[in-house]
Amino acid sequence: MINFRYHVVSLTAVFLALAIGLVVGTAALNGPAADALGEQVDALRKANNQLREQVGGLTDQANREEQFVTQAAPIMLAGKLSNRKVLVVSLPSGREQVDGISAMLSVAGASLAGTVVLQDKFFEADENVALLGLASRAQPPSVPNSALPFNSDGVETSSALLAAVLLGRSLPITQVDVTEVLSAYTKAGYLTVEGTVSGGAEAVVFVSGLPPVDRQAGSKNAAYVTMLVQFDKHGVAAVGGVLGGDGNLVAEVRDDAVLAKSISTVDNASTAQGQVATALVMHEELVLTRVGHYGVGPKSSSLLPQEKK
């Protein structure tokens, strides 16, 4: 029969074995094994410091390159867009790039027609009927029915109306028309405007970010292209965007044989280099009547448009 004394002896033996193991283990670690481990730790610490310094150096280099491009922009862009009126339209994900692109357009001498920021609601499938009704109510007499598509696509019809009002240089559009149409879509929550937006622009830069990733991502990406096509019908259009994800607007244009021939793209518009390239793209399309694709991603020909002799 196992008694209390047996338990005491067993527990004592266990603790004694643990104590012996600790003593032996400590002694072993204090020898060659401990030295080797210490050397490995020192080596890893030095490698870590080197990598940290390397990252810091690369970050500083990238910042200096951005500063260089920003400082060189007035030289590269001087007078490129003089007497040219350009509208900026931001997709829901493109707002972060708007200020930089607008600044470079101004450096190039462009007259900015303003900034329109489209809301996610504009591209939601459930808003189709509402968009059709709003387009019908907001259509001013200066925009003939022939200027709008005759179908049941709310994004296409509303995009055509906005494009006609903002880019319709051949139509008798007044500033009152522009204000009333934009106000109607603003009150309905489909867009916002920054500052004063005027009509009569001859070109538009669509600013896009990463594509949507929700359940309606596919239909929204298609709606982005639909809107872009409508604006391209009324004036010169280009896309200043970023790479990443399925349905990226830059990739959508480049992968379409027809659109790629009429709409220029820049895929690194989140950087100073890309923002300068976007302004140069406007010059290339408006003045040189050429279309190109620039940046660092697939199907880009170079970082910047090249002057052809």
C-alpha positions as CSV (number, residue, x, y, z in Angstrom):
1,M,0.0,0.0,0.0
2,I,1.3,3.4,-1.0
3,N,1.5,5.7,2.1
4,F,2.3,9.4,2.7
5,R,6.0,8.7,3.3
6,Y,6.3,7.1,-0.1
7,H,4.8,10.3,-1.7
8,V,7.2,12.5,0.2
9,V,10.2,10.4,-0.9
10,S,9.0,10.5,-4.6
11,L,8.5,14.2,-4.6
12,T,11.9,14.7,-3.0
13,A,13.5,12.6,-5.7
14,V,11.7,14.6,-8.5
15,F,12.8,18.0,-7.1
16,L,16.3,16.7,-6.5
17,A,16.5,15.6,-10.2
18,L,15.3,19.0,-11.3
19,A,17.9,20.7,-9.2
20,I,20.6,18.5,-10.6
21,G,19.4,19.2,-14.1
22,L,19.5,22.9,-13.5
23,V,23.0,22.8,-12.2
24,V,24.3,20.6,-15.0
25,G,22.4,22.7,-17.6
26,T,23.8,26.0,-16.2
27,A,27.3,24.6,-16.2
28,A,26.9,23.5,-19.8
29,L,25.6,26.8,-20.9
30,N,28.5,28.5,-19.1
31,G,30.8,26.6,-21.3
32,P,31.2,26.5,-25.2
33,A,27.5,26.3,-25.8
34,A,26.9,29.6,-24.0
35,D,29.7,31.2,-25.9
36,A,28.3,30.0,-29.3
37,L,24.9,31.2,-28.4
38,G,26.2,34.6,-27.4
39,E,28.1,34.9,-30.7
40,Q,24.9,34.2,-32.6
41,V,23.0,36.8,-30.7
42,D,25.7,39.4,-31.3
43,A,25.7,38.5,-35.0
44,L,21.9,38.8,-35.3
45,R,22.0,42.1,-33.4
46,K,24.6,43.5,-35.8
47,A,22.7,42.3,-38.9
48,N,19.6,43.8,-37.5
49,N,21.3,47.2,-37.1
50,Q,22.7,47.0,-40.6
51,L,19.2,46.3,-42.0
52,R,17.7,49.1,-40.0
53,E,20.4,51.5,-41.3
54,Q,19.8,50.3,-44.9
55,V,16.0,50.8,-44.6
56,G,16.7,54.3,-43.2
57,G,19.1,55.1,-46.0
58,L,16.6,53.9,-48.7
59,T,13.8,55.9,-47.1
60,D,16.0,59.0,-47.1
61,Q,17.0,58.4,-50.7
62,A,13.4,58.0,-51.8
63,N,12.5,61.2,-50.0
64,R,15.3,63.1,-51.6
65,E,14.3,61.7,-55.0
66,E,10.7,63.0,-54.4
67,Q,12.1,66.4,-53.4
68,F,14.3,66.5,-56.5
69,V,11.3,65.8,-58.8
70,T,9.2,68.4,-56.9
71,Q,11.9,71.0,-57.3
72,A,12.6,70.1,-60.9
73,A,8.8,70.2,-61.8
74,P,8.7,73.9,-62.7
75,I,11.5,73.3,-65.2
76,M,10.0,70.2,-66.7
77,L,6.4,71.5,-66.8
78,A,6.8,75.2,-67.5
79,G,4.2,76.4,-70.0
80,K,3.2,72.9,-71.0
81,L,-0.5,73.5,-70.3
82,S,-0.8,77.3,-70.7
83,N,-4.4,78.3,-71.8
84,R,-5.6,74.8,-71.2
85,K,-8.6,74.1,-69.0
86,V,-8.5,70.8,-67.1
87,L,-11.0,69.2,-64.8
88,V,-10.1,66.8,-62.0
89,V,-12.5,63.9,-61.1
90,S,-11.6,61.7,-58.2
91,L,-13.0,58.2,-57.8
92,P,-13.9,57.2,-54.2
93,S,-10.4,55.8,-53.6
94,G,-8.4,58.4,-55.3
95,R,-8.7,61.4,-53.0
96,E,-5.2,61.2,-51.6
97,Q,-3.6,61.8,-55.0
98,V,-5.8,64.8,-56.0
99,D,-3.9,67.6,-54.3
100,G,-0.5,66.4,-55.8
101,I,-1.9,66.0,-59.3
102,S,-3.8,69.3,-59.1
103,A,-0.6,71.1,-58.0
104,M,1.4,69.7,-60.9
105,L,-1.3,70.7,-63.4
106,S,-1.1,74.2,-62.0
107,V,2.7,74.3,-62.2
108,A,2.3,73.4,-65.9
109,G,0.1,76.5,-66.3
110,A,-3.3,74.8,-66.6
111,S,-6.5,76.6,-65.7
112,L,-8.2,74.2,-63.2
113,A,-11.9,73.8,-63.8
114,G,-12.3,72.4,-60.3
115,T,-12.4,69.1,-58.5
116,V,-15.4,66.7,-58.4
117,V,-15.1,63.8,-55.9
118,L,-17.4,60.9,-56.7
119,Q,-18.9,59.0,-53.8
120,D,-19.2,55.2,-53.5
121,K,-23.0,55.6,-53.6
122,F,-22.8,56.7,-57.3
123,F,-21.5,53.3,-58.3
124,E,-23.7,51.0,-56.2
125,A,-26.0,48.7,-58.2
126,D,-29.0,49.6,-56.0
127,E,-28.8,53.2,-57.1
128,N,-29.5,52.5,-60.8
129,V,-33.1,53.6,-60.9
130,A,-32.5,56.6,-58.6
131,L,-29.6,57.8,-60.9
132,L,-31.9,57.5,-64.0
133,G,-34.6,59.6,-62.3
134,L,-32.1,62.2,-61.1
135,A,-30.5,62.6,-64.5
136,S,-34.0,63.2,-66.0
137,R,-34.9,65.8,-63.4
138,A,-31.5,67.6,-63.4
139,Q,-31.0,67.7,-67.2
140,P,-31.0,71.4,-68.2
141,P,-32.5,72.6,-71.6
142,S,-28.9,73.3,-72.8
143,V,-28.2,69.6,-72.9
144,P,-30.2,67.9,-75.7
145,N,-31.6,64.4,-75.4
146,S,-29.2,63.3,-78.1
147,A,-26.3,64.0,-75.8
148,L,-27.5,61.3,-73.4
149,P,-27.6,57.5,-74.0
150,F,-31.0,56.0,-74.4
151,N,-30.9,53.0,-72.1
152,S,-31.5,51.9,-68.5
153,D,-28.0,52.3,-67.1
154,G,-28.1,54.9,-64.4
155,V,-24.3,55.3,-64.2
156,E,-23.9,55.7,-67.9
157,T,-26.8,58.3,-68.2
158,S,-25.7,60.3,-65.2
159,S,-22.0,60.2,-66.3
160,A,-23.1,61.4,-69.8
161,L,-25.0,64.3,-68.2
162,L,-22.1,65.3,-66.0
163,A,-19.7,65.1,-68.8
164,A,-21.9,67.2,-71.1
165,V,-22.2,69.9,-68.5
166,L,-18.6,69.9,-67.4
167,L,-16.9,69.3,-70.8
168,G,-19.5,70.2,-73.3
169,R,-17.6,73.0,-75.1
170,S,-19.9,72.8,-78.1
171,L,-23.1,73.2,-76.0
172,P,-24.5,76.4,-74.7
173,I,-23.8,75.5,-71.1
174,T,-24.0,78.3,-68.5
175,Q,-22.5,78.4,-65.1
176,V,-26.0,78.2,-63.7
177,D,-26.4,74.9,-65.5
178,V,-23.2,73.6,-64.0
179,T,-24.1,74.7,-60.5
180,E,-27.6,73.3,-60.6
181,V,-26.6,69.9,-61.9
182,L,-23.7,69.5,-59.5
183,S,-26.0,70.6,-56.6
184,A,-28.6,68.0,-57.5
185,Y,-26.1,65.2,-57.4
186,T,-24.4,66.6,-54.3
187,K,-27.7,66.8,-52.4
188,A,-28.4,63.2,-53.3
189,G,-25.1,62.1,-51.9
190,Y,-23.5,61.0,-55.2
191,L,-20.6,63.5,-55.3
192,T,-19.0,66.5,-53.6
193,V,-17.2,69.4,-55.2
194,E,-14.2,71.2,-53.9
195,G,-14.2,74.9,-54.4
196,T,-15.8,76.4,-57.5
197,V,-16.3,74.0,-60.4
198,S,-16.9,75.6,-63.8
199,G,-17.8,74.1,-67.2
200,G,-16.0,74.2,-70.5
201,A,-13.0,72.1,-69.6
202,E,-11.3,70.5,-72.6
203,A,-9.7,67.7,-70.6
204,V,-10.3,65.6,-67.5
205,V,-7.9,63.7,-65.3
206,F,-9.5,60.8,-63.5
207,V,-7.7,60.1,-60.2
208,S,-8.1,56.5,-59.0
209,G,-6.7,54.6,-56.0
210,L,-7.0,50.9,-55.1
211,P,-10.1,49.2,-56.5
212,P,-13.1,48.2,-54.3
213,V,-13.0,44.9,-52.5
214,D,-16.6,44.5,-51.3
215,R,-19.3,42.2,-52.7
216,Q,-20.1,44.7,-55.4
217,A,-16.5,45.2,-56.5
218,G,-17.0,43.7,-60.0
219,S,-20.0,45.9,-60.9
220,K,-18.3,49.0,-59.4
221,N,-15.2,48.4,-61.4
222,A,-17.3,48.1,-64.6
223,A,-19.1,51.3,-63.6
224,Y,-15.8,53.2,-63.2
225,V,-15.0,52.3,-66.8
226,T,-18.5,53.3,-68.0
227,M,-18.1,56.7,-66.5
228,L,-14.6,57.2,-67.9
229,V,-15.8,56.3,-71.4
230,Q,-18.6,58.9,-71.2
231,F,-16.2,61.7,-70.3
232,D,-13.8,60.6,-73.0
233,K,-16.6,61.1,-75.5
234,H,-16.8,64.8,-74.6
235,G,-13.2,65.7,-74.2
236,V,-9.6,64.4,-73.6
237,A,-9.4,62.0,-70.7
238,A,-6.5,60.5,-68.8
239,V,-6.2,58.3,-65.7
240,G,-3.7,59.0,-62.9
241,G,-3.8,56.0,-60.6
242,V,-2.0,53.4,-58.7
243,L,-1.3,49.7,-59.1
244,G,-2.8,46.9,-57.1
245,G,-5.8,44.6,-57.0
246,D,-8.2,43.2,-59.6
247,G,-10.2,45.8,-61.4
248,N,-7.6,48.6,-61.1
249,L,-8.8,51.4,-63.5
250,V,-5.3,51.8,-65.0
251,A,-5.1,48.1,-65.8
252,E,-8.7,48.1,-67.1
253,V,-7.8,50.8,-69.7
254,R,-4.5,49.2,-70.7
255,D,-6.1,45.8,-71.1
256,D,-8.8,47.2,-73.4
257,A,-7.5,47.5,-77.0
258,V,-9.9,50.3,-77.8
259,L,-9.6,52.4,-74.6
260,A,-5.8,52.0,-74.6
261,K,-5.7,54.0,-77.9
262,S,-7.7,56.9,-76.7
263,I,-7.1,57.3,-72.9
264,S,-3.6,57.8,-71.4
265,T,-2.7,56.3,-68.0
266,V,-0.1,56.8,-65.3
267,D,0.2,54.0,-62.7
268,N,2.3,55.7,-60.0
269,A,0.3,58.9,-59.4
270,S,0.8,58.6,-55.6
271,T,4.4,59.8,-56.1
272,A,5.8,63.1,-57.2
273,Q,7.2,61.4,-60.3
274,G,3.7,60.1,-61.3
275,Q,2.1,63.4,-60.6
276,V,4.6,65.2,-62.9
277,A,3.9,62.4,-65.5
278,T,0.2,63.0,-65.3
279,A,0.6,66.7,-66.1
280,L,2.9,65.7,-69.0
281,V,0.3,63.2,-70.2
282,M,-2.2,66.1,-70.5
283,H,0.3,68.0,-72.6
284,E,1.0,65.0,-74.7
285,E,-2.8,64.5,-75.4
286,L,-3.9,68.1,-75.8
287,V,-0.9,69.5,-77.6
288,L,0.8,66.6,-79.3
289,T,-2.4,64.5,-79.8
290,R,-0.7,61.4,-78.6
291,V,-1.8,58.7,-76.2
292,G,0.6,56.9,-73.9
293,H,0.9,54.7,-70.8
294,Y,3.6,55.5,-68.2
295,G,4.8,54.5,-64.8
296,V,6.4,51.3,-63.4
297,G,3.7,48.7,-64.0
298,P,2.9,46.3,-66.8
299,K,2.3,47.8,-70.2
300,S,3.9,51.1,-69.3
301,S,6.3,52.4,-72.0
302,S,8.5,54.6,-69.8
303,L,8.4,56.7,-66.6
304,L,7.6,59.9,-68.5
305,P,6.3,60.9,-72.0
306,Q,9.3,61.3,-74.3
307,E,9.7,64.2,-76.7
308,K,9.7,62.7,-80.2
309,K,11.9,64.5,-82.8
